[in-house]
Amino acid sequence: MMKIAYFTDTYLPNVDGVVNSILEMRKQLERKGNEVYVFTSGSSTDRARNTDPHVFYFRSIPFPPYPQYKLALFPYIDAAAKARKNGVELVHSHAIASMGMAARRTASVLDTPLVGTFHTFIASPSITDYLTKSRWVKKVTSRVMWKAISLFYKPFDVVTAPSHVVTGMLKEHAVPHVTTIPNGIDAAFYSPKRNAKEKLFGLGKEKIVLVAGRLGWEKNVNVVIKSARHVLKEENARFIVTGEGPAKKHYEMLAEKEGVSSVFEFTGFVPKNLLPYYYSAADCVVSASTFETQGLALMEAQSCGTPCVGANALAIPETINDRKTGYLFEPFNEEDCAEKILSAITMPAKKRKAMQQNARKKALLFSTEKMATKMLNLYESLV
């Protein structure tokens, strides 16, 4: 049995890819007999409502461009003390802000191995959009951030990346000791659900196109919205957009402006227990993001046997096998996006069944149990 400390800048009640990956990995590691402690930023309400003795929230302030995320205020001494008290043997940082620095200090004070996982391209121009609209400032900011990332990870024993393309980029920017371990998905939970379309959307004949996940600017949902006009010329389709985020209102207004609001439904947050039904009800799941370090929502959809359509950028080509588990389109190209959506929702039944089977098989390769075994092997090699 091993005692592991996870440090993160985002955790429940936030729901995003980082939180989901932490929850799944923690569950699997604990099933294997280990103890996982979570050290995270949080509000006073989060601390008051917390009933998990293995989770510690630290006093924080909201991150102004993205209020759902919080920056912990000087958690360094208290975090190390709590880790020591609980006999932590290895520190794993899922953060690069204040909780990431707390992870570094805790590992140093306790003299334990230090592992990091790179989840988010904070140096991407898509993220710097939250800070500035100036192209020159974004370019300089991105360069400075990559330098900061390299320096941040310098003392780490190992840094994991969720895809091979991200591993390559980290190495290019002088991040040391990088290896690829994808985030796992619960393939038993995300499995095909019978009659999901009828249960959720009735017996209408229209095809269901699903966009799932956090509605940030970097997700480029505007490309899907603009593609809808082209899709509707050929096929009767309904676009379901789940999730919350800072760009949600903008996307709703854009659908109105483009004249397609009647076929778009913005559901807001969907409870996790319903997600497999949404994925299974969809004729395809689409992502226009050029920002994905892995694309967990697409992998969850494939685990439910649903073909996916994604921008041919960053890690998405590793998640979608073009023409086998879905289709790739040229990034930011609304007409190509529409063409690939039409291919996914109008394919013959025999081809669709084969693609559904391929999608499910692909997802099974990334089960949380398999990924947790890889991660545990890494931990044990360090301890």
Stockholm file with secondary structure:
# STOCKHOLM 1.0

chainA/1-383         MMKIAYFTDTYLPNVDGVVNSILEMRKQLERKGNEVYVFTSGSSTDRARNTDPHVFYFRSIPFPPYPQYKLALFPYIDAAAKARKNGVELVHSHAIASMGMAARRTASVLDTPLVGTFHTFIASPSITDYLTKSRWVKKVTSRVMWKAISLFYKPFDVVTAPSHVVTGMLKEHAVPHVTTIPNGIDAAFYSPKRNAKEKLFGLGKEKIVLVAGRLGWEKNVNVVIKSARHVLKEENARFIVTGEGPAKKHYEMLAEKEGVSSVFEFTGFVPKNLLPYYYSAADCVVSASTFETQGLALMEAQSCGTPCVGANALAIPETINDRKTGYLFEPFNEEDCAEKILSAITMPAKKRKAMQQNARKKALLFSTEKMATKMLNLYESLV
#=GR chainA/1-383 SS CCEEEEEESCCTTCCSHHHHHHHHHHHHHHHTTCEEEEEEEECHHHHHHCCCTTEEEEEEEEETTEEEEEEESSCHHHHHHHHHHTTCCEEEECCSSHHHHHHHHHHHHHTCCEEEECCCCTTSHHHHTTTCCCHHHHHHHHHHHHHHHHHHTTTCSEEEESSHHHHHHHHHTTCCSEEECCCCBCTTTSCCCTTHHHHHHTTCCSEEEEECSCCCGGGCHHHHHHHHHHHHHHSCEEEEEECCCTTHHHHHHHHHHTTCGGGEEEEECCCGGGHHHHHHHCSEEEECCSCCSSCHHHHHHHHTTCCEEEESSTTHHHHSCBTTTEEEECTTCHHHHHHHHHHHHHSCHHHHHHHHHHHHHHHHTTBHHHHHHHHHHHHHHHC
#=GC SS_cons         CCEEEEEESCCTTCCSHHHHHHHHHHHHHHHTTCEEEEEEEECHHHHHHCCCTTEEEEEEEEETTEEEEEEESSCHHHHHHHHHHTTCCEEEECCSSHHHHHHHHHHHHHTCCEEEECCCCTTSHHHHTTTCCCHHHHHHHHHHHHHHHHHHTTTCSEEEESSHHHHHHHHHTTCCSEEECCCCBCTTTSCCCTTHHHHHHTTCCSEEEEECSCCCGGGCHHHHHHHHHHHHHHSCEEEEEECCCTTHHHHHHHHHHTTCGGGEEEEECCCGGGHHHHHHHCSEEEECCSCCSSCHHHHHHHHTTCCEEEESSTTHHHHSCBTTTEEEECTTCHHHHHHHHHHHHHSCHHHHHHHHHHHHHHHHTTBHHHHHHHHHHHHHHHC
//
